[in-house]
């Protein structure tokens, strides 16, 4: 029931995105990336906003390199040609815990359709991350990012700004959408489906 007005706002959202990107380009700051990079434990809350990016506002392919908790190196080449969901989280984050079951369910639903899911963990060591995964049935891997390098690399494309933040990348590896705060299941499902179908706010 929420999806119809959400879709009707897409044209306006695309205009807002262009304005926000211009503003971010002027300020060049992201409170979340700054906090992680500084090694602080400050919590940066999301406001629940959902922004979808028109093709012209998506910029270039996201380039990043990080290490999973098992020591495996992951780069953007690992999801080339696939829709990718990146979720910024840590175990003690209450909104992260609230959305975790939905993320696990969406990963199970979309995994067979060549949709990649990766967590970006900003605080935890491997045992804590593993315990979180067991508790909520999370089957996809997470990048360990206590030094904030991955978040800083993402700010070149769109600032994460909050925990949790969920980014959806299209098949070209460009940021198609950003959710600040809890990712509502039906909304994220619709965004992923549109990315799989190649739809954008300016052609759906």
Protein Blocks (a to p, Z undefined) as FASTA:
>chain_A
ZZmmmmmmmmmmmmmmmmmmmmmmmnopafklmmmmnopabdcddehiacdddfklnopa
dddddddfkopacdfklmgoiacddddddfklmklmmmmmmmmmmmmmmmmnopacdddd
fkbcfklmmmmmmmnopabdcddffkommmmmmmmmocfkiacddddddfkopafbdceh
jddfklmmmmmmmmmnopafklZZ
